[in-house]
Each structure stands twice: as C-alpha cells, then as structure tokens.
Amino acid sequence: MSDLASIALRAIRQIPREPESVLPAVIVPAFFYVMNVGALSKVTHLAAGLDFKAFELPVSVVFAVTGVSRASSLVTDIQNGYFDRLCITPVRRLPLLLGLMTADFALVMTLTVPVIALGLAYGVRFATGLPGMLAFMVLSGLWGLVFTGLPYSIALKTGNPSAVNSSFVLFFPITFLTTAFVPKQALAGWLSTVATYNPMTYLLAGLRSLVSSGWQPATLGYALVAIAAFGTVSMSLSLLALRGRVKHR
C-alpha cells in the first residue's frame, strides 16, 4: 500500500502540470453534447418521443472518461530511464502500474463532474436523485479505469509515444458501434448485431436507466458485467505487458 500510494501521489501531482492532457477530455465531450442536442433533440422527440438531452448525457460522459490515462507519462518514464531506476529499487512491481491507474480513476471521476453539470444546466434531472448521480459517476469511472488497460499495455509493450497516441483509435469502434445516438431497437442489420456484443451498449443502458428510468437492478447488473468482462481482457493485457517489461529489465 505504501508503494501504491507513492506512485499514485506522484502521478496525481503531475496532472495539474499537464493541463493539455486533461482539457480536451472536458472540451470535446461538452462540444459534442451541445452540438448533438442542438441538432437532433427536436428530431428524436418528434420521431420517438425521446428526451435526447437525457439520452445523450451518458455518451458525453463516456467521451470524457474513455482513453484518459497516464500512459504517455509512463512512456516518458521508460524513455528517460526513470522506470528502469524504479525497477532496481525495493518498490514492488505491481504498484508501478496500479499506482498510475489509481491516479487515473481519481481523474476520470473528476472529469464526470463538469459534464454532468452541463447536462443539469440543460434541464436533465436524474430519476434516481443524488444517489443515482453518484452511482452514475462511479459506473463511468469504473469504465474509464478498465479502458486504461489498453493504452498501458501498449505503453509497456512498445515504449513508443506514437503507438500510445494511436491507441485512441480503439475508442471509436467501441463507442460508435453501439447505441450512442439511437436506442438499440432502432438499429438494423450488422450494426444491431455488433451492438449486441459491444460492452458499451450495456454500459450506456445502465447509465441511461439511472438518468431516466429509476433503479433497475438487472440493467445495472448487465452494465457491471460488461465492465468486468472488458476489464478482464484489458487488465490482463496490461499486467502481461508489465511482467514482460520488468522481466526484460
């Protein structure tokens, strides 16, 4: 725990020094939320009676928390030799990764706040009240946490900043081949099939239930299972990459 706290606190202290890595995670989701609500709110209401402001808020939060990690800083540590110096100290190896992930979880939880505030300003109200809003933040934060396994696995495997930056491409199929803009029953053909197997579909359903439908244990359970399934893959990849990097050193 001492090693974990040391690595995590160092990573957290670095965040304010690198605002360029955080500001886009707030500006981009806010921009897309305002643009999509302005462009599609009336159309979706007339076509399906859908409150698009509430429907789209989970998508914007997912935009904010997905792909935000300290993987780029980890690559810098690898390239300048700091990671190697850590490896010859008595620090345990697992906190070298989990400490960074702890800082990421704190960051993504914080990033949910301005996006939710924007939704509230647009008139969105949580059917589950304040407890549901907190559950909404935690569920979003858990998704952001498990997604970090992908950029960290690339960072540890390659030590290449370009490869880490390109990992954001993985965000697009996972996010857009799902119910990002319309309910699942409105999808057709291959897109409906892909959305059925996409964990993001169940995450969005769980988040939307907290906003619009009230407490739905089954829907929230599916969301947690989807996060756990995705996390099993992403975290396994990152831990294997850590073991390979440490063993190589």
Summary of the structure (lengths in Angstrom):
residues: 249
radius of gyration: 18.9
end to end distance: 23.5
largest distance: 63.6
contacts: 822
relative contact order: 0.14
helix: 82%
strand: 0%
